[in-house]
């Protein structure tokens, strides 16, 4: 299987544990990154890109796993 990163967004710790257990039980050994709410998920996905002067001009994807 291709080693893609799994990005799990789950605010319930019990559901997070269930999802992780299910992945393990099904021999899915991909790296899992967990965001525990929507704001944390967006922070992981979009980070500001600044001009040389420090002014934010746009956003680029994925900061949690770079």
N, C-alpha and C positions, 0 to 999 in steps of 0.2 A: 504494500500500500504506500502511496505517496505520503511523505511526511509533512502534511499541511498542519498549520497551527489551528487549533480549535479555540474560538473566542466565545465564551459562555457568559451571558449576562443574566444574572439571577439574584434577586434580592432576598430570597428565602433560604437560609442556611441548610434546612432539611432538604429542599429541592436541589440545591447545589450538590450536597453530598450524594443524593440519589443519582443525579446525572453523572457525577464522577465515578460512582460505583458501577453504573451501567456501562460506561465506556470501558472500565477495567474488566468487567465481567465478559465483555464482548471482544476482548483482546485488542482494543484500540489504544495504542500507546503514543498517540500524537501528543505533543505539548499542548496543555490547556491553559489558557489565560482567562482568569475570572474577573469580571467587573460586577460589583454588587449593587449597582443601580444605573439608571440611564445617564446621569451626569458623569459618573466614572467611565462609562462606556464611551461617551462622546469625547472625554478627555484623552482616552486611549487612542481613539480613531483620528482625531483632528488636533494638530498642534500648529500654533501660529508660525509663519515664516516672516522674518523681519527684513526690512531693507538694511543696508549698511549703517544707516543713521538710527536704526532701532525701531522704526515705525512698522507696525504689523500691516502687511499688505494682502496676505492670503493665508490659506490653511493647506497643509499637506496631510496625507493620511498616515496613520499608525505610528504611535510613539511608544506604546507599551512593550513592543517586541523588537524595537530597533536598537 
